[in-house]
Amino acid sequence: MNRPREVAVVGAGVVGLATAWFLQQRGVSVTVYDRDRVAAGASWGNAGWLTPAIATPLPEPAVLRYGLRTALMPSSPVYVPPRADPQLWRFLVGFARHCTNRRWKRAMAAYAPLNRIALDAFDELGEGGAVPRPREAAPFLVGFSSDAARAAMVAELEHIRQVQPVDFDLVTGDRARKLEPALSSRIRAAIRLQGQRYVNPPEFVHALADAVVGNGGKLHQASRVRRVRELGSCVLVETGPRLVQRYDAVVLATGAALGDLAADFGVRRQVQAGRGYSFSVESRYLPAGPLYFPAERIACTPLDTPTGPRLRVAGMMEFRGADEPLDPRRIKAIVDATGRLIAGADLDRRHDEWVGSRPCTTDGLPLIGATSSSRVHVAGGHGMWGVTLGPVTGKLLAEQIVTGTRPAALAPFDPTR
C-alpha cells in the first residue's frame, strides 16, 4: 500500500483521537467519525489514571477465584448478571481459560514494552500543545485492611518488576493517613506508587479533539458508520444509504462495539463490554492524589470541575450489554464501600452518575494493527487501560499505517491472532 494521504478514524474516544493526532504529525489528513459525540463512552467517566506501573492483563488467577465466589451478587466488585446470553458466556469461558499464572506472565511481557513508553506519548501530546499536561500522582496510595490483604498486590508488583520498572514502597496505615488524611481508620496498610500521573478525562479528551480539528482534521459527531468496504486501492466509509466517503485507509477505534465493523476484516477475537461506574462528590478532605482500593475495585481521583474541586469515585467490573441502562445497585455498592474507606466525602450528594463500557478481550490483550486488509486497522480492547495506553497506541499505529512496517511492540496485539 502506498503512503496514505487521507485516513478515516471511527471513534472519538482517547484511542481514536490519539491515533488521529499522531497521523497528523506524519502529514496525514484525518476525518473522525463518532456515532455519538467526543468522549461519549469509556473515555468520559473513567478514573483518569496514567498508571503504566499497574497496567496489567485483566485475566489473572485472583480474578477467577474471586469471581467464582461472588460474580452473581449485584454488590460484588466483579458482577455477571444471571441470564441466558450465549455470547457473554462464550466470552467468560474464554476469559477463564486465560486466568492462569503462565498466561498472565506471557501477557504481562506483552504489555511491558508499551508500558515503558506510555508516558512519553503523553509528553509528546503536551509538548505539541494538544492537551493539558498530566498531573503528577504524588502521592498515589493503594489502601488495604491489613498487611495480609496487601501481600497479594506486593507479590503482583514483584512479578511486574521482573519485566518493567516499578517503584513502590510499603507504608503503615498511620503513615498513609498522615500522607492522606482522607483515608479512614479501616486502612491499616498501604502501598505508595511512584512516578504515576493522572488527568481529568473529559477535559483531556475534548482538548485532544480540539487539537485534531485545529490541525485541519474533520470531526463528524452523531454520525454512525454503518459499513466499511475495501474497493480497489481505497476504503469506503458508509454513514447512510447515499452517504459514502472514500479514504486511503481506515482506523476502527469503536471500543466495546469494535467487532461490529471489524469482523468483516478477519478480526475474530471477541470484545466484551466490561462496564465501569463512576460519580463525583464534594469532600471535606480532597485527596492530594489518586487512591486505589483493590479489594473493593474502587478508584478515587481529585478533579477540578467548572463548579469546583470534586472527588471522582469510579469502580466495578460488570460484564453485560454495553447499551443496557445504569444499574443503581452498582452505584449503591460503590457508595457503601467508599463510605468505609475514606472520610469527609458527601456520598449522599452525587453528581454525574455514569456507566461506561470498557472493551475487554478474553486474553486481556488489546487489538492493535492491520486486519486482513492492509487498509483497515483496529485499535481497541484495552480493558481498563484505554487512557493509560491510548496515546502510545495511537503513536505506534500511526507509524505502522504511514510506513507499512509494524513496530515490534505491537506484534503481540495482532488483531487477527
Backbone torsions as a table, in degrees:
resi	resn	phi	psi	omega
1	MET	NA	134.0	176.0
2	ASN	-68.4	161.6	178.9
3	ARG	-56.3	123.8	-177.8
4	PRO	-72.7	143.0	177.0
5	ARG	-104.8	-32.0	-179.9
6	GLU	-129.7	125.0	-176.8
7	VAL	-128.1	136.5	172.8
8	ALA	-96.8	138.5	175.1
9	VAL	-118.2	121.9	-179.2
10	VAL	-101.3	108.9	-178.1
11	GLY	123.5	117.4	-177.2
12	ALA	-107.4	41.9	169.2
13	GLY	-92.8	-171.1	-175.5
14	VAL	-64.0	-37.5	-178.3
15	VAL	-67.6	-49.2	-179.3
16	GLY	-63.4	-44.3	-178.2
17	LEU	-69.2	-36.5	176.4
18	ALA	-64.1	-41.3	176.7
19	THR	-60.9	-43.9	179.3
20	ALA	-60.4	-43.9	-177.4
21	TRP	-65.0	-44.9	-178.5
22	PHE	-69.8	-30.4	172.3
23	LEU	-63.6	-41.5	178.5
24	GLN	-62.2	-35.4	178.3
25	GLN	-65.0	-18.8	177.5
26	ARG	-101.5	15.2	173.3
27	GLY	84.9	15.9	-178.4
28	VAL	-96.0	138.2	172.5
29	SER	-82.0	135.2	-175.6
30	VAL	-126.3	148.6	170.9
31	THR	-128.6	127.2	-177.3
32	VAL	-108.8	131.5	176.4
33	TYR	-114.5	144.1	170.4
34	ASP	-144.9	136.5	-177.9
35	ARG	-68.7	-19.0	179.4
36	ASP	-120.4	-96.2	-178.5
37	ARG	-153.4	173.7	178.4
38	VAL	-57.5	131.7	175.6
39	ALA	58.9	31.3	-178.1
40	ALA	-75.3	-20.8	-175.4
41	GLY	-100.7	-136.2	-175.5
42	ALA	-64.2	-16.8	-179.7
43	SER	-72.1	-12.9	-175.6
44	TRP	-89.4	-54.9	-167.2
45	GLY	-99.6	13.9	-178.3
46	ASN	-76.5	179.5	-175.8
47	ALA	-75.9	-16.0	177.9
48	GLY	77.8	19.7	-176.8
49	TRP	-82.1	139.1	170.4
50	LEU	-112.2	86.0	-168.5
51	THR	-127.7	69.7	178.7
52	PRO	-61.8	-21.6	179.5
53	ALA	-62.9	-28.0	-178.9
54	ILE	-122.6	19.4	174.1
55	ALA	-78.2	101.2	-171.7
56	THR	-131.2	161.9	177.3
57	PRO	-62.8	136.8	-179.6
58	LEU	-66.9	-41.6	178.8
59	PRO	-70.2	116.6	177.3
60	GLU	-149.3	157.4	-176.4
61	PRO	-55.9	-37.4	-178.2
62	ALA	-64.7	-38.3	178.4
63	VAL	-63.5	-41.7	-179.2
64	LEU	-66.1	-45.8	-179.1
65	ARG	-61.5	-44.8	-178.7
66	TYR	-67.9	-42.9	-176.5
67	GLY	-64.0	-38.4	-180.0
68	LEU	-61.1	-30.9	-178.6
69	ARG	-82.1	-33.0	-166.5
70	THR	-130.3	-0.9	-168.0
71	ALA	-62.2	-23.7	-178.6
72	LEU	-90.1	1.9	-179.9
73	MET	-93.0	125.0	-179.2
74	PRO	-60.2	-21.9	179.2
75	SER	-88.0	-3.5	-176.9
76	SER	-73.8	143.2	175.8
77	PRO	-58.7	-30.1	174.7
78	VAL	-116.7	117.1	-170.3
79	TYR	-128.5	133.9	174.5
80	VAL	-124.5	108.8	179.3
81	PRO	-59.5	133.3	178.9
82	PRO	-73.1	108.2	-179.1
83	ARG	-160.4	162.2	178.3
84	ALA	-87.4	95.0	-179.4
85	ASP	-133.2	92.5	-174.7
86	PRO	-56.3	-38.6	-179.3
87	GLN	-65.3	-42.3	178.6
88	LEU	-64.4	-45.1	-177.9
89	TRP	-68.5	-31.2	173.9
90	ARG	-63.6	-41.5	176.7
91	PHE	-62.4	-46.6	-176.1
92	LEU	-63.8	-36.4	176.6
93	VAL	-64.9	-45.2	177.7
94	GLY	-64.0	-39.5	177.8
95	PHE	-61.1	-46.9	-178.3
96	ALA	-60.5	-35.7	-179.9
97	ARG	-64.6	-22.8	-179.8
98	HIS	-94.0	0.2	-179.5
99	CYS	-86.2	59.0	176.2
100	THR	-125.4	156.0	179.6
101	ASN	-60.9	-40.6	-177.1
102	ARG	-63.4	-47.0	-178.3
103	ARG	-70.8	-35.0	177.2
104	TRP	-62.7	-44.5	-179.8
105	LYS	-64.0	-39.1	178.5
106	ARG	-65.8	-41.1	178.2
107	ALA	-68.7	-36.4	178.2
108	MET	-63.6	-37.9	176.8
109	ALA	-64.2	-29.5	176.8
110	ALA	-72.5	-37.1	179.3
111	TYR	-68.3	-34.6	-168.7
112	ALA	-53.4	-46.1	179.9
113	PRO	-60.5	-36.9	176.6
114	LEU	-68.9	-44.2	-178.2
115	ASN	-59.7	-37.0	-176.8
116	ARG	-64.4	-28.7	-175.7
117	ILE	-115.0	8.7	-175.8
118	ALA	-61.2	-44.9	-177.0
119	LEU	-71.7	-26.2	176.8
120	ASP	-61.3	-36.7	179.5
121	ALA	-66.1	-36.3	174.8
122	PHE	-64.7	-38.6	177.6
123	ASP	-61.4	-40.2	178.9
124	GLU	-63.8	-41.1	177.0
125	LEU	-62.7	-42.3	179.7
126	GLY	-67.0	-44.1	179.7
127	GLU	-66.2	-27.6	178.0
128	GLY	-83.0	1.2	178.8
129	GLY	75.3	14.6	-176.0
130	ALA	-78.6	-33.9	-173.1
131	VAL	-143.0	159.8	170.4
132	PRO	-63.7	146.7	179.4
133	ARG	-68.1	135.3	178.7
134	PRO	-60.4	154.8	177.9
135	ARG	-89.8	145.4	174.8
136	GLU	-70.7	133.2	178.8
137	ALA	-87.1	83.5	-175.9
138	ALA	-132.3	106.2	-0.3
139	PRO	-87.5	162.3	168.2
140	PHE	-114.8	108.0	-173.1
141	LEU	-110.8	136.8	176.5
142	VAL	-113.5	117.0	-170.8
143	GLY	-104.2	147.2	-178.1
144	PHE	-140.2	159.5	179.9
145	SER	-80.0	-16.0	-177.2
146	SER	-163.4	166.7	174.4
147	ASP	-61.9	-37.2	-179.3
148	ALA	-65.2	-39.8	178.7
149	ALA	-66.0	-31.3	179.8
150	ARG	-73.9	-24.9	-171.1
151	ALA	-58.9	-37.9	-177.6
152	ALA	-63.9	-40.7	-179.8
153	MET	-73.6	-33.1	175.4
154	VAL	-60.8	-43.1	178.0
155	ALA	-62.5	-39.8	178.5
156	GLU	-64.5	-43.0	178.6
157	LEU	-62.5	-36.2	177.3
158	GLU	-66.1	-37.7	175.4
159	HIS	-65.1	-42.8	179.1
160	ILE	-61.6	-38.3	-177.0
161	ARG	-63.7	-19.6	178.5
162	GLN	-70.6	-20.8	-176.7
163	VAL	-120.3	-12.9	179.6
164	GLN	-156.8	157.5	-179.7
165	PRO	-67.3	135.5	173.8
166	VAL	-141.8	121.7	-178.8
167	ASP	-110.1	114.4	179.9
168	PHE	-150.2	160.2	172.9
169	ASP	-141.9	159.6	-177.4
170	LEU	-97.2	138.0	178.7
171	VAL	-132.5	153.8	177.3
172	THR	-76.8	168.2	176.7
173	GLY	-61.7	-41.4	179.4
174	ASP	-63.3	-42.9	179.4
175	ARG	-65.6	-38.6	179.2
176	ALA	-62.5	-40.3	179.9
177	ARG	-70.1	-28.7	174.4
178	LYS	-69.1	-38.1	176.0
179	LEU	-70.0	-35.7	-176.7
180	GLU	-142.1	95.5	-177.4
181	PRO	-62.5	-14.1	179.9
182	ALA	-70.1	-17.2	-178.7
183	LEU	-72.1	141.1	179.7
184	SER	-83.4	172.0	-179.3
185	SER	-70.3	-11.0	177.5
186	ARG	-71.6	-17.7	179.5
187	ILE	-85.0	109.0	-175.3
188	ARG	-111.5	-1.0	176.8
189	ALA	-157.4	151.3	-178.0
190	ALA	-152.9	163.4	172.1
191	ILE	-120.9	135.6	175.2
192	ARG	-107.8	115.3	178.0
193	LEU	-90.3	140.4	179.9
194	GLN	-109.3	152.8	169.2
195	GLY	79.1	14.5	179.3
196	GLN	-100.3	169.3	-177.9
197	ARG	-139.7	177.7	174.4
198	TYR	-155.9	161.5	180.0
199	VAL	-134.5	166.4	168.5
200	ASN	-88.2	107.7	-168.9
201	PRO	-56.6	-51.3	-179.3
202	PRO	-61.2	-41.4	179.4
203	GLU	-61.9	-43.7	-177.5
204	PHE	-63.7	-49.3	-174.6
205	VAL	-69.7	-39.6	178.6
206	HIS	-66.8	-36.9	176.3
207	ALA	-63.5	-39.5	179.0
208	LEU	-65.8	-39.9	176.3
209	ALA	-62.7	-42.5	178.2
210	ASP	-61.8	-37.9	179.7
211	ALA	-65.9	-41.4	178.5
212	VAL	-61.9	-45.2	178.3
213	VAL	-66.0	-40.6	178.6
214	GLY	-62.7	-26.3	177.5
215	ASN	-84.8	6.1	178.6
216	GLY	101.9	1.4	179.5
217	GLY	-74.8	157.1	176.3
218	LYS	-103.3	141.8	-178.9
219	LEU	-128.5	117.6	178.5
220	HIS	-111.1	103.8	175.9
221	GLN	-92.1	161.6	-175.1
222	ALA	51.8	40.9	-177.7
223	SER	-131.0	96.5	-176.1
224	ARG	-80.9	124.0	174.8
225	VAL	-81.5	117.2	-175.8
226	ARG	-88.4	-29.5	-176.2
227	ARG	-159.4	147.3	172.7
228	VAL	-123.6	129.2	-178.2
229	ARG	-132.0	139.4	173.6
230	GLU	-90.3	133.3	-179.4
231	LEU	-139.3	102.6	-179.3
232	GLY	61.5	-120.7	-176.7
233	SER	-96.0	18.7	-179.4
234	CYS	-143.1	175.2	176.6
235	VAL	-124.4	135.8	179.6
236	LEU	-101.7	131.4	177.6
237	VAL	-110.9	117.6	-175.1
238	GLU	-106.5	121.5	177.1
239	THR	-112.7	0.4	178.7
240	GLY	-173.8	171.8	-177.0
241	PRO	-52.9	-38.2	179.7
242	ARG	-123.2	20.9	-179.4
243	LEU	-112.9	92.3	-176.9
244	VAL	-130.2	129.7	178.1
245	GLN	-118.1	149.4	-176.1
246	ARG	-107.3	132.5	179.6
247	TYR	-135.9	163.3	175.4
248	ASP	-78.0	-28.6	-179.7
249	ALA	-159.2	162.1	-179.3
250	VAL	-135.0	142.1	172.4
251	VAL	-115.5	124.7	176.9
252	LEU	-97.8	112.8	-178.9
253	ALA	-132.7	60.2	-170.5
254	THR	-103.6	22.5	173.2
255	GLY	61.9	-132.0	-176.0
256	ALA	-67.4	-14.2	178.0
257	ALA	-95.1	16.3	-173.6
258	LEU	-56.0	-40.6	-176.0
259	GLY	-66.0	-21.7	-176.8
260	ASP	-59.1	-39.8	-179.6
261	LEU	-102.7	-28.5	-173.3
262	ALA	-79.8	-20.7	-176.4
263	ALA	-61.1	-30.2	179.8
264	ASP	-70.2	-8.8	-176.8
265	PHE	-120.6	34.9	171.7
266	GLY	81.6	11.0	178.8
267	VAL	-91.5	104.3	-176.0
268	ARG	-103.3	-13.7	-179.8
269	ARG	-64.8	123.5	-176.8
270	GLN	-70.0	137.2	174.4
271	VAL	-115.1	119.3	-175.5
272	GLN	-113.7	141.2	175.8
273	ALA	-70.1	119.1	170.6
274	GLY	-106.9	91.8	-166.8
275	ARG	-76.7	137.8	174.8
276	GLY	-117.9	155.7	-178.3
277	TYR	-118.9	154.9	173.8
278	SER	-158.6	164.7	171.2
279	PHE	-160.9	171.0	177.8
280	SER	-127.3	150.1	-177.9
281	VAL	-141.4	157.6	167.3
282	GLU	-77.7	153.7	-178.8
283	SER	-146.2	137.2	178.2
284	ARG	-64.9	-35.3	178.1
285	TYR	-116.3	87.1	178.8
286	LEU	-73.6	122.9	-177.6
287	PRO	-60.2	150.6	177.6
288	ALA	-76.4	-20.6	-179.1
289	GLY	-154.9	-178.3	-178.4
290	PRO	-65.2	150.6	175.2
291	LEU	-126.0	139.4	-179.1
292	TYR	-132.5	136.3	178.9
293	PHE	-126.2	92.0	-171.5
294	PRO	-60.5	-39.4	-177.0
295	ALA	-60.7	-36.0	-178.9
296	GLU	-94.5	-5.8	-175.5
297	ARG	55.7	46.6	-177.8
298	ILE	-120.8	133.9	179.6
299	ALA	-123.3	132.5	-179.9
300	CYS	-121.0	133.8	-176.9
301	THR	-136.3	127.7	175.3
302	PRO	-77.2	128.8	-177.8
303	LEU	-132.2	144.7	169.6
304	ASP	-88.7	130.7	179.1
305	THR	-124.6	166.5	179.3
306	PRO	-58.1	-22.7	179.9
307	THR	-103.0	10.6	177.5
308	GLY	119.7	175.1	-178.7
309	PRO	-68.4	138.5	177.4
310	ARG	-139.7	164.8	175.4
311	LEU	-106.4	118.5	173.8
312	ARG	-86.2	127.6	178.2
313	VAL	-112.9	120.2	-175.5
314	ALA	-132.3	155.8	176.6
315	GLY	168.0	-170.1	178.2
316	MET	76.8	155.0	171.3
317	MET	-135.1	118.0	-173.7
318	GLU	-129.3	115.7	-179.2
319	PHE	-92.1	102.0	176.5
320	ARG	-159.6	-177.0	-176.6
321	GLY	-60.5	139.5	-176.2
322	ALA	-62.6	-32.7	-173.6
323	ASP	-98.1	7.5	177.6
324	GLU	-72.0	153.1	-176.4
325	PRO	-68.9	162.8	175.9
326	LEU	-58.9	136.4	179.1
327	ASP	-98.8	109.0	-176.9
328	PRO	-61.0	-21.8	177.3
329	ARG	-65.0	-31.0	179.9
330	ARG	-73.3	-37.6	174.8
331	ILE	-62.4	-44.3	179.6
332	LYS	-61.1	-39.2	179.0
333	ALA	-62.1	-41.1	178.0
334	ILE	-66.0	-43.3	-179.9
335	VAL	-60.6	-47.4	-178.5
336	ASP	-60.7	-43.5	-179.0
337	ALA	-70.2	-43.1	-177.3
338	THR	-63.4	-36.8	178.9
339	GLY	-61.2	-25.3	178.3
340	ARG	-86.6	-16.4	-170.6
341	LEU	-102.4	-31.7	-178.6
342	ILE	-129.7	158.8	-178.0
343	ALA	-113.0	148.9	171.1
344	GLY	88.6	-4.5	-179.1
345	ALA	-83.3	132.8	179.0
346	ASP	-85.9	80.5	-173.1
347	LEU	-75.1	-10.9	177.3
348	ASP	-83.4	-15.3	178.8
349	ARG	-115.6	84.7	-174.8
350	ARG	-97.4	143.5	177.7
351	HIS	-118.2	149.3	170.5
352	ASP	55.5	46.8	173.7
353	GLU	-59.2	134.8	-167.2
354	TRP	-149.1	148.4	167.6
355	VAL	-133.4	138.0	-179.8
356	GLY	-142.1	157.5	-172.1
357	SER	-105.0	110.9	171.8
358	ARG	-77.7	135.8	179.8
359	PRO	-83.9	112.1	-175.2
360	CYS	-111.1	145.3	175.7
361	THR	-113.3	160.7	-177.1
362	THR	-65.4	-33.9	-178.9
363	ASP	-94.1	0.4	177.8
364	GLY	79.0	3.1	-179.1
365	LEU	-104.3	138.8	177.1
366	PRO	-68.1	169.6	177.9
367	LEU	-112.4	110.8	-175.2
368	ILE	-138.9	122.5	174.8
369	GLY	133.7	-167.4	-177.9
370	ALA	-75.5	150.2	176.5
371	THR	-95.5	-155.8	175.3
372	SER	-66.2	-16.3	173.0
373	SER	-105.6	132.1	178.7
374	SER	-71.5	-6.2	179.4
375	ARG	-102.0	-8.9	-178.7
376	VAL	-118.1	122.3	-177.0
377	HIS	-121.9	155.8	175.9
378	VAL	-126.7	154.5	176.8
379	ALA	-148.9	104.8	-178.7
380	GLY	179.5	-171.0	179.3
381	GLY	75.8	26.7	-176.7
382	HIS	-80.6	-2.1	-178.5
383	GLY	62.6	-125.0	-178.3
384	MET	-84.1	-0.3	-169.9
385	TRP	-113.6	26.6	-179.6
386	GLY	-64.7	-35.9	178.1
387	VAL	-75.3	-48.5	-179.3
388	THR	-57.2	-43.7	-173.5
389	LEU	-104.1	0.4	-178.8
390	GLY	-60.3	-52.8	-179.3
391	PRO	-62.9	-41.4	180.0
392	VAL	-69.0	-33.3	173.2
393	THR	-60.1	-47.8	-179.9
394	GLY	-61.8	-39.4	-179.2
395	LYS	-64.7	-49.0	-177.1
396	LEU	-70.7	-36.7	178.4
397	LEU	-67.9	-38.7	176.3
398	ALA	-60.2	-39.8	177.3
399	GLU	-61.2	-44.4	-179.4
400	GLN	-64.6	-42.8	-177.5
401	ILE	-63.6	-42.8	-175.1
402	VAL	-77.6	-40.5	-175.3
403	THR	-91.4	-21.4	-175.7
404	GLY	79.8	4.1	-179.8
405	THR	-115.9	127.7	-178.7
406	ARG	-78.0	124.5	174.2
407	PRO	-59.8	143.6	-176.7
408	ALA	-57.5	-33.7	-177.3
409	ALA	-64.9	-20.1	-178.5
410	LEU	-91.9	-6.6	-175.2
411	ALA	-55.3	-41.8	-178.1
412	PRO	-69.8	-11.9	-172.6
413	PHE	-105.6	20.6	179.4
414	ASP	-50.2	121.0	-176.7
415	PRO	-64.6	-20.7	-178.2
416	THR	-98.8	13.4	-179.0
417	ARG	-62.8	NA	NA
